[in-house]
């Protein structure tokens, strides 16, 4: 995923997962499903029970409305 623009959300927790997606609790306790294919290798949150920084593609953040709601810490290469 090195060629895609990624975004980081700090202090997330993976509540649940399916084979294709992760249910993530954001710092404000909102929950959102993130497809596993859009979670970057640098993410600390990638399976159920993990907590820390969630690194996802800019595209999925836009699709989930996370950018407009100010959920993101920073944009990285």
C-alpha positions in Angstrom: 0.0 0.0 0.0 3.1 2.2 -0.2 1.8 4.0 -3.3 -1.5 5.1 -1.8 -2.1 8.1 0.4 -2.9 7.0 3.9 -4.4 8.8 7.0 -4.0 8.1 10.7 -6.5 8.1 13.5 -5.0 7.8 17.0 -6.4 6.0 20.0 -8.6 3.5 18.1 -9.8 0.0 19.3 -10.8 -3.0 17.2 -14.1 -4.2 18.7 -14.9 -7.0 16.3 -13.9 -8.4 12.9 -15.1 -10.5 10.0 -12.9 -12.1 7.4 -13.1 -8.9 5.3 -13.6 -6.0 7.7 -12.8 -4.6 11.1 -15.2 -2.8 13.5 -13.2 0.0 14.9 -14.2 2.2 17.9 -12.8 5.7 17.3 -11.6 8.1 20.1 -15.1 9.6 20.4 -16.7 6.1 20.8 -18.2 6.1 17.3 -17.9 2.7 15.6 -17.1 2.3 11.9 -16.5 -0.8 9.8 -13.2 -0.6 7.8 -12.5 -3.1 5.0 -9.2 -4.9 5.8 -7.9 -4.2 2.4 -7.9 -0.5 3.3 -5.9 -0.9 6.5 -2.2 -0.1 5.9 0.6 -2.4 7.0 1.8 0.3 9.4 -1.5 0.3 11.4 -1.3 -0.9 15.0 -5.0 -1.8 14.8 -5.5 -4.6 12.3 -7.4 -7.4 14.2 -9.9 -7.7 17.0 -8.6 -6.6 20.4 -5.8 -4.3 19.0 -5.6 -0.7 20.0 -3.5 2.3 19.0 -3.2 4.1 15.7 -5.4 3.1 12.8 -3.7 3.8 9.4 -6.2 3.6 6.5 -6.4 4.8 2.9 -7.6 8.3 2.2 -10.2 6.8 -0.1 -11.9 4.8 2.6 -11.7 7.7 5.1 -13.5 9.8 2.5 -16.1 7.1 1.9 -16.8 6.8 5.6 -17.0 10.5 6.1 -14.1 10.6 8.5 -12.3 13.5 6.9 -15.4 15.8 6.9 -16.0 15.0 10.6 -12.4 15.9 11.6 -11.5 12.4 12.9 -8.0 12.3 11.4 -4.7 13.1 13.1 -2.6 13.7 10.0 -2.1 12.7 6.4 1.0 10.7 5.5 2.7 9.4 2.3 
